[in-house]
């Protein structure tokens, strides 16, 4: 199946708001941008044959995206995550892709083996594979076709996506992957990251490869 990877990305100053209780605005912005760069570098390096689309309202993020050879879907305004993903998904369909892998821009440790495992799962013509985050969100959503179900990202979205697929007779599967499950959204998430890696992520324009080791456990 003809697959693309879609990554939604906020305007950096608006990113990581839930970390405002423990991090300064510039630190949050640096973490968001460095993790985003890391994601683009990872897929460019390890999955060069899969097209990358980034949906964003930010001209800064658009510029970074193009530096990695990925395509930009530029939003006229920021209307929330689900609207952004819907716009990006429509762009995927317009470009002729029959399947879409939706990935957030803030997974801490990207593992080649996990993504190969995810992509190797047999899929029906109408199917979804959901990889939950540690808090019950959705950190990877492989949908065939891209718009096979309505996007419901937010609290406990993994269950909502699976239940929606079941109600609509769409083949669905939950795939639990250890490292894909860890993003950086809360103070509790920060506790899973080593002090060295966190310091790097808070440094402007620091590159941290996605397969680097940086978790505390």
PyMOL commands that set and color helices and strands:
alter all, ss='L'
color gray80, all
select helices_A, chain A and resi 12-14+17-19+25-46+59-67+81-94+112-120+157-167+187-190+195-201
alter helices_A, ss='H'
color red, helices_A
select strands_A, chain A and resi 3-8+51-56+71-74+99-103+127-132+138-144+171-174
alter strands_A, ss='S'
color yellow, strands_A
deselect
rebuild
show_as cartoon
